[in-house]
């Protein structure tokens, strides 16, 4: 099958959406499918205000039609609701091409937290964007229920996986900080609720791995916290494995790929009982979900790392790709 994936989120961005696409493409090609990524770097683009690493494409209409017509895909998947996604949606409707979409980011909750935009308005716009989609793919059952209660239709689950070859238990001497080490790995931005982690009164050390618009502000406000910036590949995996507990303070993520990466590295997880962590961890013994994040972090210290690793080993990117394929609606 020839599959076109249109996304506004792509390298060099470092986030769950980009990592999901990267692993998905690899698995789809191994299964014999031809995949064409249509991304902002193919067009004129400019940095997003406050998020310069995010590139926003413009004047895409003619080029987008050319790319899709030449590739002649059997299935079109629109992954994001940005400029490219909006243009692709318009083109598919005009050409009567069926397409699928994904709901990666909880923009209503994010925009409310960042700019006080009413959730009802943003959910209306999100519903309108996804309404013609043959399948709105979401990573968890909880997220499916949230969208269905908000009036979305044809919502389908599309799980996530983890690279257990890269993310695995390693020598903890990589970090020499006082222990226990409580780690946060992800974007340093308001929607991640990172302040809830940094405000905790915990023994040992707090480690933050990641970049983002709040990094300088957080470094100044919390000088006792170790900020190491963005990491990738082996270096990222070493930081995961060298910590003792992974703290995930977000209340608005649709999934939280970093949770699976932490578990694969042998790290127990402390998080709020919300969409994402609740779906991944559930009633298992690999993490602690509590509205008292400090209590969850301390309790997580007692969890066996081997249990966390075994839990992650059962979640593969092949399963993610298989589910994605089942949700596609071929044009022909």
C-alpha positions as CSV (number, residue, x, y, z in Angstrom):
1,X,0.0,0.0,0.0
2,X,1.1,3.6,-0.8
3,X,0.6,5.7,2.3
4,X,0.9,9.5,2.4
5,X,1.3,11.0,5.9
6,X,1.0,14.8,6.2
7,X,2.4,16.3,9.4
8,X,3.3,19.8,10.7
9,X,5.4,18.1,13.4
10,X,8.7,16.7,12.0
11,X,12.5,16.7,12.6
12,X,14.4,18.5,14.0
13,X,11.5,18.8,16.6
14,X,11.9,16.5,19.5
15,X,8.6,15.3,20.8
16,X,6.3,12.3,21.0
17,X,4.6,13.0,17.7
18,X,7.9,13.0,15.8
19,X,9.1,9.9,17.5
20,X,5.8,8.1,16.8
21,X,6.0,8.9,13.1
22,X,9.7,7.9,12.9
23,X,9.0,4.5,14.4
24,X,5.8,4.1,12.5
25,X,7.5,4.7,9.1
26,X,10.2,2.2,9.9
27,X,7.6,-0.5,10.8
28,X,5.4,0.2,7.8
29,X,8.3,-0.1,5.4
30,X,9.5,-3.3,7.0
31,X,6.0,-4.6,6.3
32,X,6.4,-3.7,2.6
33,X,4.4,-0.5,2.4
34,X,5.6,2.6,0.6
35,X,5.4,5.7,2.8
36,X,5.7,9.3,1.7
37,X,6.1,12.0,4.5
38,X,4.9,15.5,3.6
39,X,6.4,17.8,6.1
40,X,7.1,21.6,6.5
41,X,10.7,21.3,5.2
42,X,9.3,20.7,1.7
43,X,7.8,24.2,1.6
44,X,8.6,27.8,2.6
45,X,8.3,27.9,6.3
46,X,9.0,30.2,9.3
47,X,9.5,29.5,13.1
48,X,6.4,29.4,15.3
49,X,6.3,32.3,17.7
50,X,7.5,31.2,21.2
51,X,8.3,27.7,19.7
52,X,11.1,28.5,17.2
53,X,12.0,24.8,16.7
54,X,8.5,24.3,15.2
55,X,8.4,25.3,11.6
56,X,5.1,26.5,10.1
57,X,4.7,26.0,6.3
58,X,3.0,28.5,4.1
59,X,2.0,28.8,0.4
60,X,1.6,25.1,0.4
61,X,-1.5,24.6,-1.8
62,X,0.1,24.0,-5.2
63,X,3.1,22.0,-3.9
64,X,0.9,19.8,-1.7
65,X,-1.4,18.9,-4.6
66,X,1.7,18.2,-6.8
67,X,3.3,15.9,-4.1
68,X,0.0,13.9,-3.5
69,X,-0.9,13.7,-7.2
70,X,2.6,12.4,-8.2
71,X,2.7,9.9,-5.4
72,X,-1.0,8.8,-6.0
73,X,-1.4,7.2,-2.5
74,X,-3.8,4.5,-1.6
75,X,-4.4,6.1,1.8
76,X,-3.9,9.7,3.1
77,X,-3.3,10.3,6.8
78,X,-3.4,13.9,8.2
79,X,-1.6,13.8,11.4
80,X,-1.8,17.4,12.7
81,X,-4.1,20.3,12.7
82,X,-1.5,22.9,11.6
83,X,-1.1,24.8,8.3
84,X,-0.2,21.6,6.4
85,X,-2.9,19.6,8.0
86,X,-5.5,22.2,7.2
87,X,-4.4,22.5,3.6
88,X,-4.4,18.7,3.2
89,X,-7.9,18.4,4.6
90,X,-9.1,21.1,2.2
91,X,-7.5,19.4,-0.8
92,X,-8.8,15.9,0.1
93,X,-12.4,17.2,0.5
94,X,-12.1,19.0,-2.9
95,X,-10.7,15.9,-4.6
96,X,-13.2,13.6,-2.8
97,X,-10.2,11.6,-1.3
98,X,-11.0,9.8,1.9
99,X,-8.5,10.4,4.7
100,X,-7.8,9.7,8.3
101,X,-6.6,12.0,11.1
102,X,-4.9,11.7,14.5
103,X,-5.5,13.6,17.7
104,X,-2.0,13.9,19.2
105,X,-2.3,17.1,21.2
106,X,-4.9,18.3,23.6
107,X,-5.0,21.8,22.2
108,X,-8.1,22.9,24.1
109,X,-6.5,22.3,27.5
110,X,-3.2,23.6,26.3
111,X,-4.6,26.9,25.0
112,X,-6.7,27.4,28.1
113,X,-3.6,27.0,30.3
114,X,-1.3,29.2,28.1
115,X,-3.7,31.9,26.8
116,X,-7.0,31.4,28.6
117,X,-8.8,30.5,25.4
118,X,-12.1,28.8,26.3
119,X,-12.1,25.0,25.8
120,X,-15.5,25.1,24.2
121,X,-14.3,27.3,21.4
122,X,-11.2,25.1,20.7
123,X,-13.1,21.9,20.9
124,X,-15.6,23.3,18.4
125,X,-12.7,24.0,16.0
126,X,-11.1,20.6,16.6
127,X,-14.5,18.8,16.0
128,X,-14.9,20.7,12.8
129,X,-11.4,19.8,11.6
130,X,-11.8,16.1,12.3
131,X,-15.5,15.7,11.3
132,X,-14.8,14.5,7.7
133,X,-12.1,12.0,8.8
134,X,-12.9,8.3,8.2
135,X,-11.1,7.5,11.5
136,X,-9.8,9.9,14.2
137,X,-6.9,8.0,15.7
138,X,-6.3,8.4,19.4
139,X,-3.7,6.6,21.6
140,X,-5.9,5.5,24.5
141,X,-9.4,4.4,25.5
142,X,-9.6,7.3,27.9
143,X,-8.8,9.8,25.1
144,X,-11.4,8.1,22.9
145,X,-14.0,8.6,25.7
146,X,-13.0,12.3,26.1
147,X,-13.5,13.0,22.4
148,X,-16.7,11.1,22.1
149,X,-18.2,13.0,25.0
150,X,-17.2,16.2,23.2
151,X,-19.1,15.1,20.1
152,X,-16.4,13.6,18.0
153,X,-17.4,10.6,15.8
154,X,-15.6,7.6,14.3
155,X,-12.8,7.7,17.0
156,X,-10.5,4.7,16.8
157,X,-7.7,3.6,19.1
158,X,-4.1,3.7,17.8
159,X,-1.6,2.6,20.5
160,X,2.1,3.5,20.9
161,X,5.2,1.4,21.3
162,X,8.7,1.7,22.7
163,X,12.2,0.9,21.4
164,X,13.3,-1.7,24.0
165,X,16.7,-2.1,22.2
166,X,17.6,1.6,23.0
167,X,15.7,2.1,26.2
168,X,16.8,-0.5,28.7
169,X,18.4,-0.7,32.2
170,X,22.0,0.4,32.3
171,X,24.8,1.3,34.7
172,X,23.5,4.1,37.0
173,X,26.9,5.5,37.6
174,X,26.4,7.6,34.5
175,X,24.9,10.2,36.8
176,X,26.8,11.2,40.0
177,X,24.0,13.3,41.5
178,X,22.9,12.6,45.1
179,X,20.3,9.8,45.2
180,X,17.5,9.1,44.8
181,X,17.3,10.9,41.4
182,X,13.8,11.9,40.4
183,X,13.8,12.6,36.7
184,X,11.5,14.6,34.3
185,X,12.2,14.1,30.6
186,X,10.3,16.1,28.1
187,X,9.5,19.6,26.9
188,X,10.0,22.4,29.4
189,X,6.8,24.2,28.7
190,X,3.6,25.3,30.5
191,X,1.4,22.5,29.1
192,X,3.6,19.9,30.7
193,X,2.9,21.2,34.2
194,X,6.6,20.9,35.0
195,X,6.3,23.3,38.0
196,X,4.2,20.6,39.8
197,X,7.3,18.4,39.8
198,X,9.9,21.1,40.5
199,X,7.9,22.3,43.6
200,X,7.9,18.8,45.2
201,X,9.9,18.4,48.4
202,X,11.9,15.3,47.6
203,X,15.1,13.8,48.9
204,X,18.2,13.4,46.7
205,X,18.1,15.2,43.4
206,X,15.8,16.4,40.6
207,X,16.9,16.0,37.0
208,X,15.3,17.7,34.0
209,X,16.2,16.5,30.5
210,X,14.7,18.6,27.7
211,X,14.4,22.0,26.1
212,X,11.5,24.4,25.7
213,X,10.2,27.9,26.0
214,X,10.2,27.8,29.9
215,X,13.7,26.4,30.2
216,X,15.5,29.7,31.2
217,X,12.6,30.7,33.5
218,X,12.7,27.3,35.3
219,X,16.5,27.4,35.6
220,X,16.4,30.7,37.3
221,X,13.5,29.8,39.5
222,X,14.9,26.4,40.6
223,X,18.7,26.7,40.8
224,X,18.9,23.5,42.9
225,X,17.5,21.4,40.0
226,X,19.9,19.9,37.5
227,X,18.9,20.9,33.9
228,X,20.9,19.2,31.2
229,X,19.0,20.3,28.1
230,X,17.7,18.2,25.2
231,X,19.3,14.8,24.7
232,X,18.8,12.1,22.1
233,X,19.8,8.6,21.2
234,X,22.2,6.8,23.5
235,X,22.7,9.9,25.6
236,X,19.0,10.2,26.3
237,X,18.7,6.5,27.1
238,X,21.6,6.8,29.5
239,X,19.9,9.6,31.4
240,X,16.7,7.6,31.7
241,X,18.4,4.5,33.0
242,X,20.6,6.4,35.5
243,X,17.7,7.9,37.3
244,X,15.6,6.2,40.1
245,X,12.1,7.4,39.5
246,X,10.4,9.0,36.5
247,X,8.0,11.8,37.4
248,X,5.4,12.7,34.8
249,X,3.5,15.9,36.0
250,X,1.4,16.5,32.9
251,X,-2.4,16.5,33.1
252,X,-3.1,17.1,29.4
253,X,-1.0,14.6,27.4
254,X,-3.0,12.2,25.2
255,X,-0.5,9.4,25.9
256,X,3.0,10.2,27.2
257,X,5.5,8.2,25.2
258,X,8.1,9.1,27.7
259,X,6.3,7.0,30.3
260,X,6.9,3.8,28.2
261,X,10.5,4.8,27.6
262,X,11.1,5.2,31.3
263,X,9.5,1.9,32.1
264,X,11.6,0.2,29.4
265,X,14.7,1.7,31.1
266,X,13.6,0.1,34.4
267,X,12.2,3.3,36.0
268,X,9.0,3.2,38.0
269,X,6.7,6.1,37.2
270,X,4.9,8.6,39.4
271,X,2.1,10.6,37.8
272,X,-1.4,12.0,38.2
273,X,-4.3,9.6,37.6
274,X,-5.2,11.2,34.2
275,X,-5.5,10.2,30.6
276,X,-2.2,8.8,29.4
277,X,-0.6,7.5,32.6
278,X,-3.9,5.9,33.7
279,X,-4.2,4.1,30.3
280,X,-0.6,3.0,30.2
281,X,-0.1,1.9,33.9
282,X,-3.7,1.1,34.9
283,X,-3.8,-1.2,37.9
284,X,-0.3,-2.6,37.2
285,X,2.5,-2.4,39.8
286,X,4.9,-0.4,37.6
287,X,3.9,3.1,38.8
288,X,2.0,5.1,41.3
289,X,-0.9,7.3,40.2
290,X,-2.0,9.8,42.8
291,X,-3.4,13.4,43.0
292,X,-0.6,13.8,45.6
293,X,2.4,13.7,43.2
294,X,4.9,13.8,46.1
295,X,3.3,10.7,47.7
296,X,3.3,9.0,44.3
297,X,7.0,9.8,43.8
298,X,8.1,8.5,47.2
299,X,6.0,5.3,46.8
300,X,7.5,4.7,43.4
301,X,10.9,4.3,45.0
302,X,9.7,0.9,46.3
303,X,8.9,-0.6,42.9
304,X,11.1,-3.3,41.4
305,X,12.8,-2.0,38.2
306,X,12.7,-5.5,36.7
307,X,8.9,-5.4,36.8
308,X,8.9,-2.1,34.9
309,X,11.2,-3.5,32.2
310,X,9.0,-6.7,31.8
311,X,5.9,-4.5,31.4
312,X,7.5,-2.4,28.6
313,X,8.8,-5.4,26.7
314,X,5.2,-6.4,25.8
315,X,4.6,-3.1,24.0
316,X,6.1,-3.0,20.5
317,X,6.1,-0.5,17.6
318,X,4.9,-3.3,15.3
319,X,1.7,-3.5,17.3
320,X,1.4,0.3,16.8
321,X,1.9,-0.1,13.0
322,X,-0.6,-3.0,12.7
323,X,-3.3,-0.9,14.5
324,X,-2.6,2.1,12.3
325,X,-3.0,0.0,9.1
326,X,-6.4,-1.4,10.4
327,X,-7.6,2.2,10.9
328,X,-6.7,3.4,7.4
329,X,-9.3,3.9,4.7
330,X,-7.8,3.3,1.3
331,X,-8.8,5.7,-1.5
332,X,-9.2,2.8,-4.0
